[in-house]
């Protein structure tokens, strides 16, 4: 009878002498991040969103450097939305920090930045208006499809402002809570 009770309690999740903790599992293994080719789809609402979209690239490279250092990741970006003016030479000073980050991703990690020529022309830009690290492609959507056919995995860059959500639902700092008491 006692054996039946032990088996029953074990099956339903009780353990003797240990209290189960309700915490998330951190999954990291040799296969967490295998070598991969990735294409980020930038069809952003404004040039101001590029800085946040670049954080995706930073996090992607960080994941590989920290958790899969022997694996390789190749990242390209296809830009075909309202963010395109950020690439224009005439706007370099307006978006100086973000443009420098873009160029650093290109120079340090070999990220290729494809810009849709149709969209660039819609903004009034031509080849001479864009820096040398930009690769113009006739149609951004066609380039996305071609890269996927070539084995690239599609990652849509969906940018959100986390700040109001974090303030409302994020983990509160203990000091802030103590001050409000």
C-alpha positions as CSV (number, residue, x, y, z in Angstrom):
1,X,0.0,0.0,0.0
2,X,2.8,2.4,0.9
3,X,4.5,1.7,-2.5
4,X,1.3,2.5,-4.3
5,X,1.0,5.8,-2.4
6,X,4.7,6.8,-3.2
7,X,4.2,6.0,-6.9
8,X,0.9,8.0,-6.9
9,X,2.4,11.0,-5.2
10,X,5.4,10.9,-7.5
11,X,3.1,10.8,-10.6
12,X,1.1,13.8,-9.5
13,X,4.3,15.8,-8.9
14,X,5.0,15.6,-5.2
15,X,8.5,15.0,-4.0
16,X,9.6,14.1,-0.5
17,X,11.9,16.6,1.2
18,X,11.9,19.1,-1.7
19,X,9.6,21.9,-2.5
20,X,9.0,22.4,-6.2
21,X,9.8,25.9,-7.3
22,X,7.6,27.7,-9.8
23,X,10.3,29.2,-12.1
24,X,10.9,29.2,-15.8
25,X,13.4,26.8,-17.4
26,X,16.4,28.4,-19.1
27,X,16.9,26.3,-22.3
28,X,20.4,26.3,-23.6
29,X,22.0,23.3,-25.3
30,X,24.4,22.6,-28.2
31,X,21.4,22.8,-30.5
32,X,19.8,26.0,-29.1
33,X,21.2,28.2,-31.9
34,X,22.6,26.2,-34.8
35,X,24.4,27.9,-37.7
36,X,21.8,29.8,-39.7
37,X,21.2,32.4,-42.4
38,X,18.6,35.0,-41.5
39,X,16.9,37.8,-43.3
40,X,15.2,40.6,-41.3
41,X,12.2,42.1,-43.0
42,X,12.1,45.8,-42.4
43,X,8.9,47.4,-43.3
44,X,8.8,49.9,-40.5
45,X,6.4,52.7,-39.8
46,X,9.1,55.4,-39.6
47,X,12.9,56.0,-39.7
48,X,12.8,56.4,-35.9
49,X,11.9,52.8,-35.5
50,X,15.2,51.6,-37.0
51,X,17.1,52.1,-33.7
52,X,14.8,49.5,-32.1
53,X,14.9,47.2,-35.1
54,X,18.7,47.3,-34.8
55,X,18.4,45.9,-31.2
56,X,17.0,42.7,-32.8
57,X,20.3,42.3,-34.7
58,X,22.3,43.1,-31.5
59,X,20.4,40.5,-29.5
60,X,20.8,38.0,-32.3
61,X,24.5,38.4,-32.4
62,X,24.7,38.5,-28.6
63,X,22.8,35.1,-28.4
64,X,25.4,33.5,-30.7
65,X,28.4,35.0,-29.0
66,X,27.2,34.0,-25.5
67,X,25.4,30.7,-26.1
68,X,26.6,29.3,-29.5
69,X,30.1,30.6,-30.0
70,X,31.1,27.8,-32.3
71,X,28.1,28.3,-34.6
72,X,27.8,30.9,-37.3
73,X,25.0,33.4,-38.1
74,X,24.7,35.3,-41.3
75,X,22.3,38.2,-41.2
76,X,20.9,40.4,-44.0
77,X,18.3,43.1,-43.8
78,X,15.8,44.0,-46.5
79,X,14.4,47.5,-46.1
80,X,11.3,48.4,-48.0
81,X,9.2,50.6,-45.8
82,X,9.0,54.1,-44.3
83,X,12.4,53.6,-42.7
84,X,14.2,54.1,-46.0
85,X,14.9,57.9,-45.5
86,X,17.3,56.9,-42.7
87,X,19.7,55.5,-45.3
88,X,19.8,58.8,-47.4
89,X,23.0,60.8,-47.2
90,X,20.9,64.0,-46.7
91,X,19.5,62.6,-43.5
92,X,22.8,61.3,-42.1
93,X,23.1,64.1,-39.4
94,X,19.5,63.8,-38.3
95,X,19.9,60.1,-37.6
96,X,23.7,60.1,-37.0
97,X,23.8,57.6,-34.1
98,X,21.5,55.1,-35.8
99,X,23.3,55.4,-39.1
100,X,26.6,54.8,-37.3
101,X,25.1,51.6,-35.7
102,X,23.9,50.4,-39.1
103,X,27.4,51.0,-40.6
104,X,29.0,49.2,-37.6
105,X,26.8,46.2,-38.1
106,X,27.9,46.2,-41.7
107,X,31.6,46.7,-41.0
108,X,31.9,44.5,-37.9
109,X,29.5,41.6,-38.6
110,X,29.1,41.7,-42.4
111,X,25.4,42.5,-42.3
112,X,24.2,43.3,-45.7
113,X,21.5,46.1,-46.0
114,X,19.4,45.7,-49.1
115,X,17.2,48.7,-49.8
116,X,14.2,48.4,-52.1
117,X,14.9,50.6,-55.2
118,X,11.1,51.0,-55.9
119,X,10.6,52.4,-52.3
120,X,13.7,54.6,-52.5
121,X,12.5,56.1,-55.7
122,X,9.1,56.7,-54.1
123,X,10.9,58.9,-51.5
124,X,12.8,60.6,-54.3
125,X,16.1,58.9,-53.7
126,X,18.4,57.4,-56.3
127,X,21.8,55.5,-56.2
128,X,23.9,58.6,-55.5
129,X,21.7,59.5,-52.5
130,X,22.6,56.3,-50.6
131,X,25.9,55.3,-49.0
132,X,28.2,52.6,-50.3
133,X,27.2,50.0,-47.6
134,X,23.6,49.9,-49.0
135,X,22.8,47.4,-51.7
136,X,19.9,48.5,-53.9
137,X,17.6,45.7,-55.0
138,X,14.9,46.3,-57.6
139,X,12.0,45.2,-55.4
140,X,12.3,44.5,-51.6
141,X,9.6,41.8,-51.5
142,X,11.1,40.0,-54.4
143,X,14.5,40.0,-52.6
144,X,12.9,38.6,-49.5
145,X,11.5,35.7,-51.5
146,X,14.8,35.1,-53.3
147,X,16.7,35.0,-50.0
148,X,14.2,32.6,-48.5
149,X,14.6,30.4,-51.6
150,X,18.4,30.6,-51.0
151,X,17.9,29.2,-47.4
152,X,17.6,32.3,-45.4
153,X,15.1,32.2,-42.5
154,X,12.7,35.1,-42.4
155,X,12.5,37.2,-39.2
156,X,9.9,40.0,-39.4
157,X,11.0,43.1,-37.5
158,X,7.9,44.1,-35.6
159,X,8.8,47.1,-33.4
160,X,6.8,48.1,-30.4
161,X,7.4,50.7,-27.7
162,X,7.8,48.5,-24.5
163,X,8.1,51.4,-22.1
164,X,4.3,52.0,-21.4
165,X,3.8,48.2,-21.1
166,X,6.8,47.8,-18.8
167,X,5.6,50.7,-16.6
168,X,2.2,49.2,-16.3
169,X,3.0,45.4,-16.1
170,X,6.7,45.0,-15.7
171,X,8.6,44.0,-12.6
172,X,8.6,46.9,-10.2
173,X,11.7,48.0,-8.5
174,X,11.6,47.4,-4.8
175,X,12.8,50.9,-4.0
176,X,10.0,52.5,-6.0
177,X,7.5,50.5,-4.1
178,X,9.0,51.4,-0.7
179,X,9.0,55.1,-1.6
180,X,5.3,55.0,-2.4
181,X,4.4,53.5,1.0
